[in-house]
Amino acid sequence: MFAIISTLNNTKFLFLKRLVSPYLLVSLDFTLPLKFL
């Protein structure tokens, strides 16, 4: 039972990471040019 729960948590974490990473990359693209101005 515990193995099933941990597997679900891992897949949920990977899914969240995949959702969030594009936003992080976009925000980095916006903030980096501002720092160099």
N, CA, C and O atoms as a Maestro MAE file, in Angstrom:
{
 s_m_m2io_version
 :::
 2.0.0
}

f_m_ct {
 s_m_title
 :::
 protein
 m_atom[148] {
  # First column is atom index #
  i_m_mmod_type
  r_m_x_coord
  r_m_y_coord
  r_m_z_coord
  i_m_residue_number
  s_m_chain_name
  s_m_pdb_residue_name
  s_m_pdb_atom_name
  i_m_atomic_number
  :::
  1 25 0.829 -1.200 0.000 1 A "MET " " N  " 7
  2 3 0.000 0.000 0.000 1 A "MET " " CA " 6
  3 2 0.868 1.257 0.000 1 A "MET " " C  " 6
  4 15 0.601 2.212 -0.729 1 A "MET " " O  " 8
  5 25 1.900 1.239 0.820 2 A "PHE " " N  " 7
  6 3 2.764 2.421 0.908 2 A "PHE " " CA " 6
  7 2 3.471 2.683 -0.421 2 A "PHE " " C  " 6
  8 15 3.673 3.832 -0.814 2 A "PHE " " O  " 8
  9 25 3.843 1.603 -1.103 3 A "ALA " " N  " 7
  10 3 4.540 1.767 -2.386 3 A "ALA " " CA " 6
  11 2 3.634 2.456 -3.407 3 A "ALA " " C  " 6
  12 15 4.090 3.283 -4.197 3 A "ALA " " O  " 8
  13 25 2.354 2.106 -3.380 4 A "ILE " " N  " 7
  14 3 1.414 2.730 -4.319 4 A "ILE " " CA " 6
  15 2 1.294 4.225 -4.031 4 A "ILE " " C  " 6
  16 15 1.281 5.044 -4.950 4 A "ILE " " O  " 8
  17 25 1.207 4.567 -2.752 5 A "ILE " " N  " 7
  18 3 1.070 5.980 -2.378 5 A "ILE " " CA " 6
  19 2 2.319 6.763 -2.783 5 A "ILE " " C  " 6
  20 15 2.216 7.863 -3.325 5 A "ILE " " O  " 8
  21 25 3.483 6.201 -2.524 6 A "SER " " N  " 7
  22 3 4.716 6.917 -2.865 6 A "SER " " CA " 6
  23 2 4.852 7.072 -4.378 6 A "SER " " C  " 6
  24 15 5.354 8.088 -4.860 6 A "SER " " O  " 8
  25 25 4.406 6.065 -5.125 7 A "THR " " N  " 7
  26 3 4.461 6.179 -6.582 7 A "THR " " CA " 6
  27 2 3.536 7.285 -7.067 7 A "THR " " C  " 6
  28 15 3.889 8.049 -7.965 7 A "THR " " O  " 8
  29 25 2.352 7.367 -6.471 8 A "LEU " " N  " 7
  30 3 1.424 8.433 -6.845 8 A "LEU " " CA " 6
  31 2 2.017 9.796 -6.519 8 A "LEU " " C  " 6
  32 15 1.891 10.736 -7.303 8 A "LEU " " O  " 8
  33 25 2.659 9.903 -5.369 9 A "ASN " " N  " 7
  34 3 3.266 11.180 -4.987 9 A "ASN " " CA " 6
  35 2 4.386 11.553 -5.948 9 A "ASN " " C  " 6
  36 15 4.529 12.721 -6.308 9 A "ASN " " O  " 8
  37 25 5.183 10.573 -6.368 10 A "ASN " " N  " 7
  38 3 6.279 10.860 -7.292 10 A "ASN " " CA " 6
  39 2 5.755 11.340 -8.637 10 A "ASN " " C  " 6
  40 15 6.283 12.293 -9.211 10 A "ASN " " O  " 8
  41 25 4.716 10.679 -9.140 11 A "THR " " N  " 7
  42 3 4.179 11.096 -10.436 11 A "THR " " CA " 6
  43 2 3.535 12.472 -10.331 11 A "THR " " C  " 6
  44 15 3.619 13.272 -11.262 11 A "THR " " O  " 8
  45 25 2.889 12.751 -9.194 12 A "LYS " " N  " 7
  46 3 2.288 14.067 -8.993 12 A "LYS " " CA " 6
  47 2 3.374 15.138 -8.963 12 A "LYS " " C  " 6
  48 15 3.203 16.218 -9.529 12 A "LYS " " O  " 8
  49 25 4.491 14.837 -8.304 13 A "PHE " " N  " 7
  50 3 5.584 15.795 -8.214 13 A "PHE " " CA " 6
  51 2 6.196 16.055 -9.589 13 A "PHE " " C  " 6
  52 15 6.489 17.198 -9.941 13 A "PHE " " O  " 8
  53 25 6.387 14.984 -10.364 14 A "LEU " " N  " 7
  54 3 6.939 15.155 -11.705 14 A "LEU " " CA " 6
  55 2 5.995 15.975 -12.579 14 A "LEU " " C  " 6
  56 15 6.430 16.811 -13.371 14 A "LEU " " O  " 8
  57 25 4.692 15.721 -12.422 15 A "PHE " " N  " 7
  58 3 3.704 16.458 -13.202 15 A "PHE " " CA " 6
  59 2 3.736 17.937 -12.843 15 A "PHE " " C  " 6
  60 15 3.689 18.796 -13.723 15 A "PHE " " O  " 8
  61 25 3.815 18.231 -11.550 16 A "LEU " " N  " 7
  62 3 3.876 19.626 -11.111 16 A "LEU " " CA " 6
  63 2 5.152 20.289 -11.604 16 A "LEU " " C  " 6
  64 15 5.140 21.441 -12.040 16 A "LEU " " O  " 8
  65 25 6.262 19.544 -11.530 17 A "LYS " " N  " 7
  66 3 7.531 20.110 -11.975 17 A "LYS " " CA " 6
  67 2 7.473 20.419 -13.468 17 A "LYS " " C  " 6
  68 15 8.003 21.432 -13.927 17 A "LYS " " O  " 8
  69 25 6.821 19.530 -14.218 18 A "ARG " " N  " 7
  70 3 6.714 19.756 -15.658 18 A "ARG " " CA " 6
  71 2 5.819 20.953 -15.947 18 A "ARG " " C  " 6
  72 15 6.047 21.679 -16.915 18 A "ARG " " O  " 8
  73 25 4.798 21.164 -15.111 19 A "LEU " " N  " 7
  74 3 3.918 22.315 -15.308 19 A "LEU " " CA " 6
  75 2 4.625 23.615 -14.950 19 A "LEU " " C  " 6
  76 15 4.456 24.628 -15.628 19 A "LEU " " O  " 8
  77 25 5.414 23.582 -13.885 20 A "VAL " " N  " 7
  78 3 5.995 24.818 -13.352 20 A "VAL " " CA " 6
  79 2 7.239 25.251 -14.124 20 A "VAL " " C  " 6
  80 15 7.478 26.448 -14.282 20 A "VAL " " O  " 8
  81 25 8.032 24.296 -14.606 21 A "SER " " N  " 7
  82 3 9.313 24.647 -15.214 21 A "SER " " CA " 6
  83 2 9.199 25.600 -16.405 21 A "SER " " C  " 6
  84 15 10.044 26.486 -16.528 21 A "SER " " O  " 8
  85 25 8.201 25.470 -17.293 22 A "PRO " " N  " 7
  86 3 8.106 26.475 -18.365 22 A "PRO " " CA " 6
  87 2 7.881 27.888 -17.832 22 A "PRO " " C  " 6
  88 15 8.433 28.851 -18.364 22 A "PRO " " O  " 8
  89 25 7.069 28.008 -16.780 23 A "TYR " " N  " 7
  90 3 6.833 29.337 -16.204 23 A "TYR " " CA " 6
  91 2 8.111 29.897 -15.598 23 A "TYR " " C  " 6
  92 15 8.379 31.093 -15.714 23 A "TYR " " O  " 8
  93 25 8.907 29.040 -14.950 24 A "LEU " " N  " 7
  94 3 10.164 29.498 -14.378 24 A "LEU " " CA " 6
  95 2 11.107 29.960 -15.475 24 A "LEU " " C  " 6
  96 15 11.782 30.979 -15.327 24 A "LEU " " O  " 8
  97 25 11.159 29.218 -16.576 25 A "LEU " " N  " 7
  98 3 12.038 29.606 -17.676 25 A "LEU " " CA " 6
  99 2 11.602 30.934 -18.277 25 A "LEU " " C  " 6
  100 15 12.436 31.780 -18.601 25 A "LEU " " O  " 8
  101 25 10.296 31.115 -18.424 26 A "VAL " " N  " 7
  102 3 9.788 32.366 -18.991 26 A "VAL " " CA " 6
  103 2 10.096 33.534 -18.067 26 A "VAL " " C  " 6
  104 15 10.509 34.599 -18.525 26 A "VAL " " O  " 8
  105 25 9.898 33.337 -16.765 27 A "SER " " N  " 7
  106 3 10.157 34.428 -15.831 27 A "SER " " CA " 6
  107 2 11.644 34.758 -15.794 27 A "SER " " C  " 6
  108 15 12.018 35.920 -15.640 27 A "SER " " O  " 8
  109 25 12.496 33.742 -15.935 28 A "LEU " " N  " 7
  110 3 13.931 34.007 -15.994 28 A "LEU " " CA " 6
  111 2 14.259 34.811 -17.241 28 A "LEU " " C  " 6
  112 15 15.084 35.723 -17.185 28 A "LEU " " O  " 8
  113 25 13.629 34.488 -18.365 29 A "ASP " " N  " 7
  114 3 13.869 35.224 -19.598 29 A "ASP " " CA " 6
  115 2 13.472 36.681 -19.445 29 A "ASP " " C  " 6
  116 15 14.079 37.561 -20.055 29 A "ASP " " O  " 8
  117 25 12.444 36.942 -18.627 30 A "PHE " " N  " 7
  118 3 12.010 38.325 -18.441 30 A "PHE " " CA " 6
  119 2 12.895 39.071 -17.452 30 A "PHE " " C  " 6
  120 15 13.152 40.261 -17.632 30 A "PHE " " O  " 8
  121 25 13.366 38.387 -16.408 31 A "THR " " N  " 7
  122 3 14.102 39.096 -15.364 31 A "THR " " CA " 6
  123 2 15.563 39.319 -15.739 31 A "THR " " C  " 6
  124 15 16.158 40.317 -15.333 31 A "THR " " O  " 8
  125 25 16.147 38.403 -16.506 32 A "LEU " " N  " 7
  126 3 17.562 38.558 -16.843 32 A "LEU " " CA " 6
  127 2 17.843 39.817 -17.660 32 A "LEU " " C  " 6
  128 15 18.786 40.536 -17.331 32 A "LEU " " O  " 8
  129 25 17.076 40.120 -18.705 33 A "PRO " " N  " 7
  130 3 17.347 41.371 -19.434 33 A "PRO " " CA " 6
  131 2 17.162 42.606 -18.562 33 A "PRO " " C  " 6
  132 15 17.877 43.594 -18.728 33 A "PRO " " O  " 8
  133 25 16.204 42.559 -17.632 34 A "LEU " " N  " 7
  134 3 15.985 43.711 -16.758 34 A "LEU " " CA " 6
  135 2 17.194 43.971 -15.882 34 A "LEU " " C  " 6
  136 15 17.507 45.123 -15.581 34 A "LEU " " O  " 8
  137 25 17.883 42.906 -15.466 35 A "LYS " " N  " 7
  138 3 19.053 43.096 -14.610 35 A "LYS " " CA " 6
  139 2 20.189 43.772 -15.370 35 A "LYS " " C  " 6
  140 15 20.992 44.499 -14.785 35 A "LYS " " O  " 8
  141 25 20.250 43.527 -16.674 36 A "PHE " " N  " 7
  142 3 21.362 44.084 -17.450 36 A "PHE " " CA " 6
  143 2 21.093 45.503 -17.925 36 A "PHE " " C  " 6
  144 15 21.995 46.168 -18.434 36 A "PHE " " O  " 8
  145 25 19.873 45.970 -17.767 37 A "LEU " " N  " 7
  146 3 19.556 47.335 -18.201 37 A "LEU " " CA " 6
  147 2 20.207 48.369 -17.295 37 A "LEU " " C  " 6
  148 15 20.047 49.570 -17.514 37 A "LEU " " O  " 8
  :::
 }
 m_bond[147] {
  # First column is bond index #
  i_m_from
  i_m_to
  i_m_order
  :::
  1 1 2 1
  2 2 3 1
  3 3 4 2
  4 3 5 1
  5 5 6 1
  6 6 7 1
  7 7 8 2
  8 7 9 1
  9 9 10 1
  10 10 11 1
  11 11 12 2
  12 11 13 1
  13 13 14 1
  14 14 15 1
  15 15 16 2
  16 15 17 1
  17 17 18 1
  18 18 19 1
  19 19 20 2
  20 19 21 1
  21 21 22 1
  22 22 23 1
  23 23 24 2
  24 23 25 1
  25 25 26 1
  26 26 27 1
  27 27 28 2
  28 27 29 1
  29 29 30 1
  30 30 31 1
  31 31 32 2
  32 31 33 1
  33 33 34 1
  34 34 35 1
  35 35 36 2
  36 35 37 1
  37 37 38 1
  38 38 39 1
  39 39 40 2
  40 39 41 1
  41 41 42 1
  42 42 43 1
  43 43 44 2
  44 43 45 1
  45 45 46 1
  46 46 47 1
  47 47 48 2
  48 47 49 1
  49 49 50 1
  50 50 51 1
  51 51 52 2
  52 51 53 1
  53 53 54 1
  54 54 55 1
  55 55 56 2
  56 55 57 1
  57 57 58 1
  58 58 59 1
  59 59 60 2
  60 59 61 1
  61 61 62 1
  62 62 63 1
  63 63 64 2
  64 63 65 1
  65 65 66 1
  66 66 67 1
  67 67 68 2
  68 67 69 1
  69 69 70 1
  70 70 71 1
  71 71 72 2
  72 71 73 1
  73 73 74 1
  74 74 75 1
  75 75 76 2
  76 75 77 1
  77 77 78 1
  78 78 79 1
  79 79 80 2
  80 79 81 1
  81 81 82 1
  82 82 83 1
  83 83 84 2
  84 83 85 1
  85 85 86 1
  86 86 87 1
  87 87 88 2
  88 87 89 1
  89 89 90 1
  90 90 91 1
  91 91 92 2
  92 91 93 1
  93 93 94 1
  94 94 95 1
  95 95 96 2
  96 95 97 1
  97 97 98 1
  98 98 99 1
  99 99 100 2
  100 99 101 1
  101 101 102 1
  102 102 103 1
  103 103 104 2
  104 103 105 1
  105 105 106 1
  106 106 107 1
  107 107 108 2
  108 107 109 1
  109 109 110 1
  110 110 111 1
  111 111 112 2
  112 111 113 1
  113 113 114 1
  114 114 115 1
  115 115 116 2
  116 115 117 1
  117 117 118 1
  118 118 119 1
  119 119 120 2
  120 119 121 1
  121 121 122 1
  122 122 123 1
  123 123 124 2
  124 123 125 1
  125 125 126 1
  126 126 127 1
  127 127 128 2
  128 127 129 1
  129 129 130 1
  130 130 131 1
  131 131 132 2
  132 131 133 1
  133 133 134 1
  134 134 135 1
  135 135 136 2
  136 135 137 1
  137 137 138 1
  138 138 139 1
  139 139 140 2
  140 139 141 1
  141 141 142 1
  142 142 143 1
  143 143 144 2
  144 143 145 1
  145 145 146 1
  146 146 147 1
  147 147 148 2
  :::
 }
}
